[in-house]
């Protein structure tokens, strides 16, 4: 079984990307020796940022897996990141073993700032929404231990650590949308508002009113939500930060899966 443990983001402008990640609360923790390749951390949310001459935006996922799997997938070794890459129709999977990651960081990266616990911001990435035509087939993901579910609006791939790849069957997504879980969405919204981060405005008339004490905050902070007092998700969409990538901030209780109802609100499929 494989575990998703970071996102991969390429940039043509490191200075702009650094400014955007700073606004979100990320810290640049390590740098690849002699290359413009960095690991950024916010709690357990990790982004590998690589310089690129032609592309800016989300481009892949980093996974921990067995060496046997890496060999079977025919991945190639990337000198810059020191991970093995398997390219699936443009989506890059950065593969490494647990011992390989330790060796790579120790031997090829230098510490810029020690990793530290942040009291705000999301705790971890739990999913991503892509166009269904981004992945022509699921064989590689199934060999990595992902479980496949076919649905009416989305096809889903679930990793062993509950990271969900949601594949939008309308193929209408302009940019990838990452899902990040937080224990305090309202504090996050306040912090990001002060930092000048753009977030989506929702139609207030559409929100559930059966979330008890959360209901007035959902309206006051202009979030979208689904569920009830016993099982709910409360969400807010961060727009185009970093560039060409949106982020759904999600506070949830007893809802492991990504809500297709709230996705409809995020993507204006419900007015």
FENZICOR-V651675 format. One record per residue. N is the residue number from 0. OMEGA is omega in radians with two decimals (* if undefined). NEAR is the number of other C-alpha atoms within 10 Angstrom. Layout:
[[N	OMEGA	NEAR] [N	OMEGA	NEAR]]
//
This chain:
[[0	-3.11	14] [1	-3.12	21] [2	3.04	18] [3	-3.11	22] [4	2.97	19] [5	3.02	22] [6	3.07	24] [7	-3.09	20] [8	3.09	25] [9	-3.10	21] [10	3.00	22] [11	-3.08	15] [12	-3.10	14] [13	-3.10	18] [14	3.12	9] [15	3.13	13] [16	3.11	20] [17	3.11	18] [18	-3.13	13] [19	3.14	18] [20	3.05	19] [21	3.13	15] [22	-3.13	18] [23	3.11	21] [24	-3.13	18] [25	3.06	21] [26	3.09	21] [27	-2.96	22] [28	-3.10	19] [29	3.11	21] [30	3.05	22] [31	3.13	20] [32	3.02	15] [33	3.10	9] [34	3.04	14] [35	-3.11	14] [36	-2.96	21] [37	2.92	24] [38	3.08	24] [39	-3.09	25] [40	2.87	23] [41	-2.96	24] [42	3.12	19] [43	3.02	16] [44	-3.06	19] [45	3.09	22] [46	2.99	23] [47	-3.12	23] [48	3.14	25] [49	3.04	21] [50	-3.12	18] [51	-3.07	16] [52	-2.96	9] [53	-2.97	8] [54	2.99	13] [55	3.08	20] [56	3.07	21] [57	-3.13	25] [58	-3.11	18] [59	-3.11	21] [60	3.02	20] [61	-3.08	23] [62	2.98	22] [63	-3.14	21] [64	-3.12	19] [65	3.12	16] [66	3.13	13] [67	3.12	9] [68	3.13	18] [69	-3.13	20] [70	-3.10	11] [71	-3.06	10] [72	3.11	15] [73	3.14	12] [74	3.11	17] [75	-3.11	15] [76	3.14	14] [77	-3.09	11] [78	-3.07	10] [79	-3.10	15] [80	-3.01	24] [81	2.99	20] [82	3.01	21] [83	-3.04	21] [84	3.00	23] [85	-3.08	20] [86	3.13	16] [87	3.08	16] [88	3.12	11] [89	3.07	11] [90	-3.08	16] [91	3.04	18] [92	3.13	23] [93	-2.98	28] [94	3.08	29] [95	3.04	23] [96	3.11	19] [97	3.13	13] [98	3.10	9] [99	3.10	17] [100	3.13	15] [101	3.13	11] [102	-3.13	13] [103	-3.11	15] [104	-3.10	17] [105	-2.99	11] [106	-3.01	12] [107	-3.11	17] [108	3.06	21] [109	-3.13	14] [110	3.06	16] [111	-3.14	13] [112	-3.13	12] [113	3.07	11] [114	-3.12	16] [115	3.12	12] [116	3.11	11] [117	-3.07	15] [118	3.11	10] [119	3.09	16] [120	3.12	24] [121	-3.12	24] [122	-3.11	19] [123	3.01	18] [124	-3.10	26] [125	3.10	23] [126	3.06	24] [127	3.09	21] [128	3.12	23] [129	2.99	22] [130	-3.12	20] [131	-3.13	21] [132	3.04	13] [133	-3.12	14] [134	-3.07	16] [135	3.09	9] [136	-3.04	12] [137	-3.01	15] [138	-3.13	12] [139	-3.12	17] [140	3.09	18] [141	3.09	15] [142	3.07	14] [143	3.08	21] [144	3.08	17] [145	3.05	24] [146	-3.06	16] [147	3.01	17] [148	3.12	11] [149	-3.09	10] [150	-3.11	11] [151	-3.11	8] [152	-3.08	14] [153	2.83	20] [154	-3.01	16] [155	3.03	21] [156	-3.04	21] [157	3.13	20] [158	-3.12	22] [159	3.07	14] [160	3.01	13] [161	2.96	17] [162	-3.04	22] [163	2.96	25] [164	3.12	23] [165	-3.10	23] [166	-3.06	23] [167	-3.05	21] [168	3.03	16] [169	-3.12	12] [170	-3.05	13] [171	-3.11	11] [172	3.10	15] [173	-3.13	11] [174	3.07	16] [175	3.12	17] [176	-3.10	24] [177	3.07	23] [178	-3.13	23] [179	-3.10	20] [180	3.11	21] [181	3.07	21] [182	-3.06	16] [183	-3.09	18] [184	-3.08	23] [185	3.04	21] [186	3.09	14] [187	-3.12	17] [188	3.13	22] [189	-3.13	11] [190	-3.12	17] [191	3.08	18] [192	3.11	13] [193	-3.14	9] [194	3.11	14] [195	-3.14	10] [196	-3.12	17] [197	3.12	13] [198	-3.06	20] [199	3.01	15] [200	-3.07	14] [201	3.05	18] [202	-3.04	14] [203	-3.07	13] [204	-3.02	9] [205	-2.96	12] [206	3.10	19] [207	3.14	16] [208	-3.07	18] [209	-3.12	12] [210	3.02	21] [211	-3.07	12] [212	3.11	10] [213	-2.96	15] [214	-3.10	17] [215	3.10	12] [216	3.11	13] [217	3.12	22] [218	-3.09	18] [219	-3.13	11] [220	3.11	15] [221	3.07	20] [222	2.91	28] [223	-3.03	26] [224	3.09	28] [225	3.07	21] [226	3.14	19] [227	-3.06	15] [228	-3.10	15] [229	-3.10	10] [230	-3.03	13] [231	2.91	18] [232	3.09	24] [233	-2.93	25] [234	3.05	29] [235	-3.10	27] [236	3.03	25] [237	-2.98	22] [238	2.92	17] [239	3.11	18] [240	-0.04	19] [241	-3.01	24] [242	3.09	17] [243	3.07	15] [244	3.04	18] [245	3.14	22] [246	3.01	22] [247	2.99	25] [248	-3.01	27] [249	2.95	25] [250	-3.00	20] [251	3.03	22] [252	3.11	15] [253	3.04	10] [254	-3.11	14] [255	-3.07	14] [256	3.08	15] [257	-3.08	21] [258	3.07	16] [259	3.09	13] [260	3.14	14] [261	3.06	22] [262	3.10	19] [263	3.10	13] [264	3.13	23] [265	-3.02	21] [266	3.05	13] [267	3.04	11] [268	3.00	10] [269	-3.13	12] [270	*	10]]
//
